[in-house]
């Protein structure tokens, strides 16, 4: 089970970085990107323009 969770987390990372992909996390959770942005308390464009944002 732990290996599966680690695989899921790894699948949401931005290629070549250690940060998570907001788009990947939204897809994994089955959420529209707009809803993920609202849950994170950021503007919906932040997912695209500032994916490195600590709030994400």
C-alpha distance matrix in Angstrom:
0.0 3.8 5.4 5.1 6.4 8.8 9.9 10.8 12.6 14.3 15.5 17.4 19.4 23.1 24.0 25.4 24.6 22.1 22.5 20.6 22.4 23.5 24.0 20.5 19.1 21.5 20.6 16.8 17.9 20.6 23.3 26.7 27.2 30.1 27.9 25.5 28.6 30.0 26.9 27.1 30.8 32.0 34.3 32.7 34.4 32.6 29.4 31.7 34.3 32.4 28.8 28.9 29.9 28.2 28.1 25.8
3.8 0.0 3.8 5.4 5.2 6.2 8.6 9.9 10.7 12.3 14.3 15.9 17.3 21.0 21.9 23.0 21.9 19.1 19.8 18.3 20.6 22.0 23.0 19.6 18.1 21.0 20.5 16.8 18.0 21.2 23.5 26.6 26.7 29.5 27.5 24.7 27.5 29.1 26.0 25.7 29.4 30.5 33.0 31.6 33.0 30.9 27.9 30.2 32.5 30.4 26.7 26.4 27.5 25.6 25.9 23.7
5.4 3.8 0.0 3.8 5.5 5.1 6.1 8.7 9.9 10.4 12.2 14.6 15.8 19.4 19.7 20.8 20.3 18.0 19.0 17.6 19.7 21.6 22.2 18.5 17.8 20.8 19.8 16.4 18.3 21.2 23.7 26.6 26.5 29.7 28.1 25.2 28.0 29.9 27.1 26.6 30.4 31.1 33.3 31.7 32.7 30.7 27.5 29.3 31.7 29.8 26.1 25.9 27.5 26.1 26.6 24.1
5.1 5.4 3.8 0.0 3.8 5.4 5.0 6.3 8.7 9.8 10.6 12.9 14.9 18.5 19.2 20.9 20.4 18.4 18.7 16.7 18.1 19.7 19.8 16.2 15.4 18.1 16.8 13.2 15.2 17.8 20.5 23.5 23.8 27.0 25.3 22.7 25.8 27.7 25.0 24.9 28.7 29.3 31.3 29.4 30.7 29.0 25.7 27.5 30.2 28.6 24.9 25.2 26.7 25.5 25.7 22.9
6.4 5.2 5.5 3.8 0.0 3.8 5.4 5.1 6.3 8.6 9.9 11.2 13.2 16.9 18.2 19.9 18.8 16.3 16.2 14.1 16.0 17.2 17.9 14.5 13.0 15.9 15.4 11.7 13.2 16.3 18.6 21.6 21.6 24.6 22.8 20.0 22.9 24.6 21.8 21.5 25.3 26.1 28.4 26.8 28.2 26.3 23.2 25.4 27.9 26.0 22.3 22.5 23.6 22.2 22.2 19.6
8.8 6.2 5.1 5.4 3.8 0.0 3.8 5.4 5.1 6.1 8.6 10.2 11.1 14.8 15.7 16.9 15.9 13.4 14.1 12.6 14.9 16.9 17.8 14.4 13.5 16.9 16.4 13.2 15.2 18.3 20.3 22.9 22.4 25.5 24.1 21.0 23.5 25.7 23.0 22.1 25.9 26.3 28.5 27.1 28.0 25.8 22.7 24.6 26.9 24.8 21.1 20.9 22.4 21.1 21.8 19.2
9.9 8.6 6.1 5.0 5.4 3.8 0.0 3.8 5.4 5.0 6.1 8.9 10.3 13.8 14.2 15.9 15.6 14.0 14.6 12.7 14.1 16.3 16.5 12.8 12.8 16.0 14.7 11.7 14.5 17.1 19.4 21.8 21.4 24.9 23.8 20.9 23.5 25.9 23.6 23.0 26.7 26.8 28.6 26.7 27.4 25.6 22.2 23.7 26.3 24.7 20.9 21.2 23.1 22.4 23.0 20.0
10.8 9.9 8.7 6.3 5.1 5.4 3.8 0.0 3.8 5.5 5.1 6.8 9.4 12.9 14.2 16.5 15.8 14.1 13.6 11.0 12.0 13.5 13.6 10.0 9.4 12.4 11.3 8.1 10.7 13.4 15.6 18.2 18.0 21.4 20.1 17.3 20.2 22.4 20.2 19.8 23.6 23.7 25.5 23.5 24.5 22.9 19.5 21.3 24.0 22.6 18.9 19.6 21.1 20.5 20.5 17.4
12.6 10.7 9.9 8.7 6.3 5.1 5.4 3.8 0.0 3.8 5.4 5.5 7.0 10.8 12.6 14.4 13.0 10.8 10.3 8.0 10.0 11.8 12.8 9.5 8.6 12.2 12.1 9.3 11.5 14.6 16.1 18.4 17.5 20.7 19.6 16.3 18.6 21.1 18.7 17.7 21.5 21.6 23.6 22.0 22.9 20.8 17.7 19.6 21.9 20.1 16.3 16.5 18.0 17.1 17.6 14.6
14.3 12.3 10.4 9.8 8.6 6.1 5.0 5.5 3.8 0.0 3.8 5.4 5.5 9.0 9.8 11.4 10.7 9.2 9.7 8.2 9.9 12.7 13.4 10.0 10.4 14.0 13.5 11.4 14.2 16.9 18.3 20.2 19.0 22.4 21.9 18.6 20.6 23.4 21.5 20.1 23.7 23.3 25.1 23.3 23.6 21.6 18.3 19.6 21.8 20.1 16.4 16.5 18.7 18.2 19.3 16.3
15.5 14.3 12.2 10.6 9.9 8.6 6.1 5.1 5.4 3.8 0.0 3.8 5.7 8.5 9.3 12.0 12.0 11.4 11.1 8.8 8.9 11.5 11.1 7.5 8.8 11.9 10.6 8.9 12.3 14.3 16.0 17.6 16.8 20.4 20.1 17.2 19.4 22.4 20.8 19.9 23.4 22.8 24.0 21.8 22.1 20.6 17.1 18.1 20.7 19.7 15.9 16.9 19.1 19.3 19.8 16.4
17.4 15.9 14.6 12.9 11.2 10.2 8.9 6.8 5.5 5.4 3.8 0.0 3.8 6.7 9.0 11.8 10.8 10.0 8.6 5.5 5.4 7.8 8.0 4.7 5.7 9.1 8.8 7.7 10.5 12.8 13.7 15.0 13.7 17.2 17.0 13.8 15.8 18.8 17.4 16.2 19.7 19.0 20.3 18.2 18.6 17.0 13.5 14.8 17.5 16.2 12.5 13.6 15.5 15.8 16.2 12.7
19.4 17.3 15.8 14.9 13.2 11.1 10.3 9.4 7.0 5.5 5.7 3.8 0.0 3.8 6.1 8.3 7.0 6.5 5.6 4.1 5.1 8.6 9.6 7.3 8.5 11.9 12.1 11.4 14.1 16.3 16.8 17.7 15.7 19.0 19.2 15.8 17.0 20.3 19.0 17.2 20.4 19.3 20.7 19.0 18.8 16.7 13.5 14.5 16.5 14.8 11.1 11.5 14.1 14.4 15.7 12.5
23.1 21.0 19.4 18.5 16.9 14.8 13.8 12.9 10.8 9.0 8.5 6.7 3.8 0.0 3.8 6.3 5.5 7.0 5.9 5.6 5.0 8.7 9.4 8.3 10.4 13.1 13.4 13.6 16.3 18.0 18.0 18.1 15.6 18.8 19.7 16.5 17.1 20.7 20.0 17.9 20.7 18.9 19.8 18.1 17.1 15.1 12.2 12.2 13.9 12.6 9.2 9.9 13.1 14.3 15.9 12.8
24.0 21.9 19.7 19.2 18.2 15.7 14.2 14.2 12.6 9.8 9.3 9.0 6.1 3.8 0.0 3.8 5.6 8.2 8.8 9.1 8.6 12.3 12.4 11.0 13.5 16.2 15.8 16.0 19.1 20.6 20.9 21.0 18.7 22.1 23.2 20.1 20.7 24.4 23.8 21.7 24.4 22.5 23.2 21.4 20.1 18.3 15.5 14.9 16.4 15.5 12.4 12.9 16.3 17.7 19.5 16.6
25.4 23.0 20.8 20.9 19.9 16.9 15.9 16.5 14.4 11.4 12.0 11.8 8.3 6.3 3.8 0.0 3.8 7.1 9.0 10.7 11.2 14.8 15.5 14.3 16.4 19.3 19.3 19.2 22.1 23.9 24.2 24.3 21.8 24.9 26.0 22.7 23.0 26.6 25.9 23.4 26.0 24.1 25.0 23.6 22.1 20.0 17.6 17.0 17.7 16.4 13.7 13.1 16.8 17.8 20.3 17.8
24.6 21.9 20.3 20.4 18.8 15.9 15.6 15.8 13.0 10.7 12.0 10.8 7.0 5.5 5.6 3.8 0.0 3.8 5.6 8.2 9.5 12.9 14.5 13.5 14.8 17.9 18.6 18.3 20.8 22.9 22.8 23.1 20.4 23.2 24.1 20.6 20.7 24.2 23.3 20.5 23.1 21.4 22.7 21.8 20.5 17.9 15.7 15.8 16.3 14.2 11.4 10.1 13.6 14.3 16.9 14.8
22.1 19.1 18.0 18.4 16.3 13.4 14.0 14.1 10.8 9.2 11.4 10.0 6.5 7.0 8.2 7.1 3.8 0.0 3.8 6.8 9.5 12.6 14.8 13.4 13.8 17.2 18.2 17.4 19.4 22.1 22.1 22.9 20.3 23.0 23.3 19.6 20.0 23.2 21.7 19.0 21.8 20.7 22.6 21.9 21.2 18.2 16.1 17.0 17.7 15.1 12.0 10.2 13.1 12.7 15.3 13.4
22.5 19.8 19.0 18.7 16.2 14.1 14.6 13.6 10.3 9.7 11.1 8.6 5.6 5.9 8.8 9.0 5.6 3.8 0.0 3.7 6.6 9.1 11.8 11.0 11.0 14.2 15.7 15.2 16.9 19.4 19.0 19.6 16.8 19.4 19.7 16.0 16.2 19.4 18.1 15.3 18.1 17.0 18.8 18.2 17.7 14.7 12.6 13.9 14.7 12.0 8.7 7.3 9.8 9.7 11.9 9.7
20.6 18.3 17.6 16.7 14.1 12.6 12.7 11.0 8.0 8.2 8.8 5.5 4.1 5.6 9.1 10.7 8.2 6.8 3.7 0.0 3.8 6.2 8.7 7.5 7.3 10.5 12.0 11.5 13.2 15.7 15.4 16.2 13.8 16.6 16.7 13.0 13.9 17.1 15.7 13.4 16.6 15.7 17.5 16.3 16.3 13.7 11.0 12.7 14.4 12.2 8.5 8.6 10.5 10.6 11.6 8.5
22.4 20.6 19.7 18.1 16.0 14.9 14.1 12.0 10.0 9.9 8.9 5.4 5.1 5.0 8.6 11.2 9.5 9.5 6.6 3.8 0.0 3.8 5.3 5.0 6.1 8.5 9.7 10.4 12.2 14.0 13.4 13.6 11.1 14.2 14.8 11.6 12.3 15.9 15.2 13.3 16.3 14.8 15.8 14.0 13.8 11.9 8.5 9.8 12.1 10.8 7.1 8.8 10.9 12.1 12.5 9.0
23.5 22.0 21.6 19.7 17.2 16.9 16.3 13.5 11.8 12.7 11.5 7.8 8.6 8.7 12.3 14.8 12.9 12.6 9.1 6.2 3.8 0.0 3.8 5.4 5.1 6.1 8.5 9.8 10.5 12.0 10.6 10.6 7.7 10.6 11.2 7.9 8.6 12.1 11.7 10.1 12.9 11.5 12.5 10.6 11.1 9.4 6.0 8.4 11.1 10.0 6.7 9.2 10.0 11.3 10.6 6.9
24.0 23.0 22.2 19.8 17.9 17.8 16.5 13.6 12.8 13.4 11.1 8.0 9.6 9.4 12.4 15.5 14.5 14.8 11.8 8.7 5.3 3.8 0.0 3.8 5.5 5.1 6.2 8.6 10.0 10.4 9.4 8.8 6.5 10.0 11.1 8.8 10.0 13.4 13.5 12.7 15.3 13.8 13.9 11.0 11.4 11.0 7.2 8.4 11.8 11.9 9.0 12.1 13.2 14.9 14.2 10.5
20.5 19.6 18.5 16.2 14.5 14.4 12.8 10.0 9.5 10.0 7.5 4.7 7.3 8.3 11.0 14.3 13.5 13.4 11.0 7.5 5.0 5.4 3.8 0.0 3.8 5.4 5.1 6.1 8.6 9.7 10.1 10.7 9.4 13.1 13.3 10.7 12.7 15.9 15.1 14.5 17.6 16.6 17.2 14.6 15.2 14.3 10.5 11.8 15.0 14.6 11.2 13.5 15.0 16.1 15.7 11.9
19.1 18.1 17.8 15.4 13.0 13.5 12.8 9.4 8.6 10.4 8.8 5.7 8.5 10.4 13.5 16.4 14.8 13.8 11.0 7.3 6.1 5.1 5.5 3.8 0.0 3.8 5.4 5.0 6.1 8.4 8.4 10.1 8.9 12.2 11.5 8.4 11.0 13.6 12.2 11.7 15.2 14.9 16.2 14.1 15.4 14.1 10.7 13.0 16.0 15.0 11.7 13.6 14.2 14.6 13.6 10.0
21.5 21.0 20.8 18.1 15.9 16.9 16.0 12.4 12.2 14.0 11.9 9.1 11.9 13.1 16.2 19.3 17.9 17.2 14.2 10.5 8.5 6.1 5.1 5.4 3.8 0.0 3.8 5.5 5.2 6.0 4.9 6.3 5.7 9.0 8.3 6.1 9.1 11.5 10.7 11.2 14.2 13.9 14.6 11.9 13.8 13.4 10.1 12.4 15.7 15.4 12.6 15.2 15.4 16.2 14.5 11.0
20.6 20.5 19.8 16.8 15.4 16.4 14.7 11.3 12.1 13.5 10.6 8.8 12.1 13.4 15.8 19.3 18.6 18.2 15.7 12.0 9.7 8.5 6.2 5.1 5.4 3.8 0.0 3.8 5.4 5.0 6.1 7.4 8.0 11.5 11.2 9.7 12.7 15.0 14.3 15.0 18.0 17.5 17.8 14.8 16.3 16.3 12.7 14.2 17.8 17.9 14.9 17.7 18.4 19.3 18.0 14.4
16.8 16.8 16.4 13.2 11.7 13.2 11.7 8.1 9.3 11.4 8.9 7.7 11.4 13.6 16.0 19.2 18.3 17.4 15.2 11.5 10.4 9.8 8.6 6.1 5.0 5.5 3.8 0.0 3.8 5.5 7.8 10.3 11.0 14.2 13.0 11.1 14.4 16.4 14.9 15.5 18.9 19.0 20.0 17.4 19.1 18.4 14.9 16.9 20.2 19.7 16.4 18.5 19.2 19.5 18.3 14.8
17.9 18.0 18.3 15.2 13.2 15.2 14.5 10.7 11.5 14.2 12.3 10.5 14.1 16.3 19.1 22.1 20.8 19.4 16.9 13.2 12.2 10.5 10.0 8.6 6.1 5.2 5.4 3.8 0.0 3.8 5.5 8.9 10.1 12.7 10.6 9.0 12.7 14.0 12.1 13.5 16.8 17.5 18.7 16.4 18.7 18.2 15.1 17.6 20.8 20.2 17.2 19.3 19.3 19.2 17.4 14.3
20.6 21.2 21.2 17.8 16.3 18.3 17.1 13.4 14.6 16.9 14.3 12.8 16.3 18.0 20.6 23.9 22.9 22.1 19.4 15.7 14.0 12.0 10.4 9.7 8.4 6.0 5.0 5.5 3.8 0.0 3.8 6.8 9.3 11.7 10.0 9.7 13.3 14.4 13.4 15.2 18.0 18.4 18.9 16.1 18.4 18.7 15.6 17.7 21.2 21.2 18.5 21.2 21.2 21.7 19.6 16.4
23.3 23.5 23.7 20.5 18.6 20.3 19.4 15.6 16.1 18.3 16.0 13.7 16.8 18.0 20.9 24.2 22.8 22.1 19.0 15.4 13.4 10.6 9.4 10.1 8.4 4.9 6.1 7.8 5.5 3.8 0.0 3.8 6.2 8.0 6.2 6.4 9.9 10.8 10.3 12.3 14.7 15.0 15.3 12.6 15.3 15.8 13.1 15.4 18.7 18.9 16.6 19.4 19.0 19.6 17.2 14.3
26.7 26.6 26.6 23.5 21.6 22.9 21.8 18.2 18.4 20.2 17.6 15.0 17.7 18.1 21.0 24.3 23.1 22.9 19.6 16.2 13.6 10.6 8.8 10.7 10.1 6.3 7.4 10.3 8.9 6.8 3.8 0.0 3.8 5.4 5.4 6.6 8.8 10.1 10.9 12.7 14.4 13.9 13.3 10.1 12.7 13.8 11.4 13.2 16.6 17.3 15.7 18.9 18.4 19.8 17.4 14.5
27.2 26.7 26.5 23.8 21.6 22.4 21.4 18.0 17.5 19.0 16.8 13.7 15.7 15.6 18.7 21.8 20.4 20.3 16.8 13.8 11.1 7.7 6.5 9.4 8.9 5.7 8.0 11.0 10.1 9.3 6.2 3.8 0.0 3.8 5.4 5.1 6.2 8.6 9.9 10.5 12.2 11.0 10.4 7.1 9.3 10.1 7.6 9.6 12.9 13.5 12.0 15.3 14.9 16.6 14.4 11.5
30.1 29.5 29.7 27.0 24.6 25.5 24.9 21.4 20.7 22.4 20.4 17.2 19.0 18.8 22.1 24.9 23.2 23.0 19.4 16.6 14.2 10.6 10.0 13.1 12.2 9.0 11.5 14.2 12.7 11.7 8.0 5.4 3.8 0.0 3.8 5.5 5.1 6.3 8.8 9.9 10.5 9.4 8.2 5.2 8.5 9.9 8.7 10.9 13.5 14.3 13.6 16.8 15.6 17.2 14.5 12.4
27.9 27.5 28.1 25.3 22.8 24.1 23.8 20.1 19.6 21.9 20.1 17.0 19.2 19.7 23.2 26.0 24.1 23.3 19.7 16.7 14.8 11.2 11.1 13.3 11.5 8.3 11.2 13.0 10.6 10.0 6.2 5.4 5.4 3.8 0.0 3.8 5.3 5.0 6.2 8.6 9.7 10.1 10.1 8.1 11.7 12.3 11.0 13.8 16.3 16.4 15.3 18.0 16.5 17.3 14.3 12.3
25.5 24.7 25.2 22.7 20.0 21.0 20.9 17.3 16.3 18.6 17.2 13.8 15.8 16.5 20.1 22.7 20.6 19.6 16.0 13.0 11.6 7.9 8.8 10.7 8.4 6.1 9.7 11.1 9.0 9.7 6.4 6.6 5.1 5.5 3.8 0.0 3.8 5.4 5.1 6.1 8.5 8.8 9.8 8.1 11.1 10.6 8.8 12.1 14.6 14.1 12.4 14.8 13.4 14.1 11.2 8.8
28.6 27.5 28.0 25.8 22.9 23.5 23.5 20.2 18.6 20.6 19.4 15.8 17.0 17.1 20.7 23.0 20.7 20.0 16.2 13.9 12.3 8.6 10.0 12.7 11.0 9.1 12.7 14.4 12.7 13.3 9.9 8.8 6.2 5.1 5.3 3.8 0.0 3.8 5.5 5.1 6.0 5.2 6.1 5.1 8.2 7.6 7.0 10.4 12.2 11.6 10.9 13.3 11.3 12.5 9.5 7.8
30.0 29.1 29.9 27.7 24.6 25.7 25.9 22.4 21.1 23.4 22.4 18.8 20.3 20.7 24.4 26.6 24.2 23.2 19.4 17.1 15.9 12.1 13.4 15.9 13.6 11.5 15.0 16.4 14.0 14.4 10.8 10.1 8.6 6.3 5.0 5.4 3.8 0.0 3.8 5.4 5.0 6.1 7.1 7.2 10.8 10.6 10.7 13.9 15.4 14.9 14.5 16.5 14.1 14.6 11.1 10.4
26.9 26.0 27.1 25.0 21.8 23.0 23.6 20.2 18.7 21.5 20.8 17.4 19.0 20.0 23.8 25.9 23.3 21.7 18.1 15.7 15.2 11.7 13.5 15.1 12.2 10.7 14.3 14.9 12.1 13.4 10.3 10.9 9.9 8.8 6.2 5.1 5.5 3.8 0.0 3.8 5.4 7.8 10.1 10.2 13.6 12.5 12.0 15.6 17.3 16.0 14.9 16.4 14.1 13.7 10.1 9.4
27.1 25.7 26.6 24.9 21.5 22.1 23.0 19.8 17.7 20.1 19.9 16.2 17.2 17.9 21.7 23.4 20.5 19.0 15.3 13.4 13.3 10.1 12.7 14.5 11.7 11.2 15.0 15.5 13.5 15.2 12.3 12.7 10.5 9.9 8.6 6.1 5.1 5.4 3.8 0.0 3.8 5.6 8.8 9.6 12.2 10.2 10.0 13.7 14.8 13.0 12.0 13.0 10.4 9.9 6.3 6.0
30.8 29.4 30.4 28.7 25.3 25.9 26.7 23.6 21.5 23.7 23.4 19.7 20.4 20.7 24.4 26.0 23.1 21.8 18.1 16.6 16.3 12.9 15.3 17.6 15.2 14.2 18.0 18.9 16.8 18.0 14.7 14.4 12.2 10.5 9.7 8.5 6.0 5.0 5.4 3.8 0.0 3.8 7.0 9.1 11.7 10.0 11.2 14.6 15.0 13.5 13.5 14.5 11.3 11.2 7.5 8.5
32.0 30.5 31.1 29.3 26.1 26.3 26.8 23.7 21.6 23.3 22.8 19.0 19.3 18.9 22.5 24.1 21.4 20.7 17.0 15.7 14.8 11.5 13.8 16.6 14.9 13.9 17.5 19.0 17.5 18.4 15.0 13.9 11.0 9.4 10.1 8.8 5.2 6.1 7.8 5.6 3.8 0.0 3.8 6.3 8.2 6.4 8.3 11.3 11.4 10.2 10.8 12.2 9.2 10.4 7.3 7.7
34.3 33.0 33.3 31.3 28.4 28.5 28.6 25.5 23.6 25.1 24.0 20.3 20.7 19.8 23.2 25.0 22.7 22.6 18.8 17.5 15.8 12.5 13.9 17.2 16.2 14.6 17.8 20.0 18.7 18.9 15.3 13.3 10.4 8.2 10.1 9.8 6.1 7.1 10.1 8.8 7.0 3.8 0.0 3.8 5.5 5.4 7.9 10.0 10.0 10.1 11.5 13.6 11.2 13.3 10.7 10.5
32.7 31.6 31.7 29.4 26.8 27.1 26.7 23.5 22.0 23.3 21.8 18.2 19.0 18.1 21.4 23.6 21.8 21.9 18.2 16.3 14.0 10.6 11.0 14.6 14.1 11.9 14.8 17.4 16.4 16.1 12.6 10.1 7.1 5.2 8.1 8.1 5.1 7.2 10.2 9.6 9.1 6.3 3.8 0.0 3.8 5.4 6.1 7.9 9.3 10.2 10.8 13.8 12.2 14.6 12.3 10.8
34.4 33.0 32.7 30.7 28.2 28.0 27.4 24.5 22.9 23.6 22.1 18.6 18.8 17.1 20.1 22.1 20.5 21.2 17.7 16.3 13.8 11.1 11.4 15.2 15.4 13.8 16.3 19.1 18.7 18.4 15.3 12.7 9.3 8.5 11.7 11.1 8.2 10.8 13.6 12.2 11.7 8.2 5.5 3.8 0.0 3.8 5.3 5.4 6.0 7.9 9.4 12.5 11.5 14.6 13.1 11.7
32.6 30.9 30.7 29.0 26.3 25.8 25.6 22.9 20.8 21.6 20.6 17.0 16.7 15.1 18.3 20.0 17.9 18.2 14.7 13.7 11.9 9.4 11.0 14.3 14.1 13.4 16.3 18.4 18.2 18.7 15.8 13.8 10.1 9.9 12.3 10.6 7.6 10.6 12.5 10.2 10.0 6.4 5.4 5.4 3.8 0.0 3.8 5.3 5.0 4.9 6.4 9.0 7.7 10.8 9.7 8.5
29.4 27.9 27.5 25.7 23.2 22.7 22.2 19.5 17.7 18.3 17.1 13.5 13.5 12.2 15.5 17.6 15.7 16.1 12.6 11.0 8.5 6.0 7.2 10.5 10.7 10.1 12.7 14.9 15.1 15.6 13.1 11.4 7.6 8.7 11.0 8.8 7.0 10.7 12.0 10.0 11.2 8.3 7.9 6.1 5.3 3.8 0.0 3.8 6.0 6.0 5.1 8.6 8.4 11.2 10.2 7.7
31.7 30.2 29.3 27.5 25.4 24.6 23.7 21.3 19.6 19.6 18.1 14.8 14.5 12.2 14.9 17.0 15.8 17.0 13.9 12.7 9.8 8.4 8.4 11.8 13.0 12.4 14.2 16.9 17.6 17.7 15.4 13.2 9.6 10.9 13.8 12.1 10.4 13.9 15.6 13.7 14.6 11.3 10.0 7.9 5.4 5.3 3.8 0.0 3.8 5.9 6.0 9.6 10.3 13.7 13.4 11.0
34.3 32.5 31.7 30.2 27.9 26.9 26.3 24.0 21.9 21.8 20.7 17.5 16.5 13.9 16.4 17.7 16.3 17.7 14.7 14.4 12.1 11.1 11.8 15.0 16.0 15.7 17.8 20.2 20.8 21.2 18.7 16.6 12.9 13.5 16.3 14.6 12.2 15.4 17.3 14.8 15.0 11.4 10.0 9.3 6.0 5.0 6.0 3.8 0.0 3.8 6.2 8.8 9.3 13.1 13.2 11.8
32.4 30.4 29.8 28.6 26.0 24.8 24.7 22.6 20.1 20.1 19.7 16.2 14.8 12.6 15.5 16.4 14.2 15.1 12.0 12.2 10.8 10.0 11.9 14.6 15.0 15.4 17.9 19.7 20.2 21.2 18.9 17.3 13.5 14.3 16.4 14.1 11.6 14.9 16.0 13.0 13.5 10.2 10.1 10.2 7.9 4.9 6.0 5.9 3.8 0.0 3.8 5.3 5.6 9.4 10.1 9.0
28.8 26.7 26.1 24.9 22.3 21.1 20.9 18.9 16.3 16.4 15.9 12.5 11.1 9.2 12.4 13.7 11.4 12.0 8.7 8.5 7.1 6.7 9.0 11.2 11.7 12.6 14.9 16.4 17.2 18.5 16.6 15.7 12.0 13.6 15.3 12.4 10.9 14.5 14.9 12.0 13.5 10.8 11.5 10.8 9.4 6.4 5.1 6.0 6.2 3.8 0.0 3.8 5.4 8.5 9.4 7.1
28.9 26.4 25.9 25.2 22.5 20.9 21.2 19.6 16.5 16.5 16.9 13.6 11.5 9.9 12.9 13.1 10.1 10.2 7.3 8.6 8.8 9.2 12.1 13.5 13.6 15.2 17.7 18.5 19.3 21.2 19.4 18.9 15.3 16.8 18.0 14.8 13.3 16.5 16.4 13.0 14.5 12.2 13.6 13.8 12.5 9.0 8.6 9.6 8.8 5.3 3.8 0.0 3.8 6.3 8.6 7.4
29.9 27.5 27.5 26.7 23.6 22.4 23.1 21.1 18.0 18.7 19.1 15.5 14.1 13.1 16.3 16.8 13.6 13.1 9.8 10.5 10.9 10.0 13.2 15.0 14.2 15.4 18.4 19.2 19.3 21.2 19.0 18.4 14.9 15.6 16.5 13.4 11.3 14.1 14.1 10.4 11.3 9.2 11.2 12.2 11.5 7.7 8.4 10.3 9.3 5.6 5.4 3.8 0.0 3.8 5.4 5.6
28.2 25.6 26.1 25.5 22.2 21.1 22.4 20.5 17.1 18.2 19.3 15.8 14.4 14.3 17.7 17.8 14.3 12.7 9.7 10.6 12.1 11.3 14.9 16.1 14.6 16.2 19.3 19.5 19.2 21.7 19.6 19.8 16.6 17.2 17.3 14.1 12.5 14.6 13.7 9.9 11.2 10.4 13.3 14.6 14.6 10.8 11.2 13.7 13.1 9.4 8.5 6.3 3.8 0.0 3.8 5.4
28.1 25.9 26.6 25.7 22.2 21.8 23.0 20.5 17.6 19.3 19.8 16.2 15.7 15.9 19.5 20.3 16.9 15.3 11.9 11.6 12.5 10.6 14.2 15.7 13.6 14.5 18.0 18.3 17.4 19.6 17.2 17.4 14.4 14.5 14.3 11.2 9.5 11.1 10.1 6.3 7.5 7.3 10.7 12.3 13.1 9.7 10.2 13.4 13.2 10.1 9.4 8.6 5.4 3.8 0.0 3.8
25.8 23.7 24.1 22.9 19.6 19.2 20.0 17.4 14.6 16.3 16.4 12.7 12.5 12.8 16.6 17.8 14.8 13.4 9.7 8.5 9.0 6.9 10.5 11.9 10.0 11.0 14.4 14.8 14.3 16.4 14.3 14.5 11.5 12.4 12.3 8.8 7.8 10.4 9.4 6.0 8.5 7.7 10.5 10.8 11.7 8.5 7.7 11.0 11.8 9.0 7.1 7.4 5.6 5.4 3.8 0.0
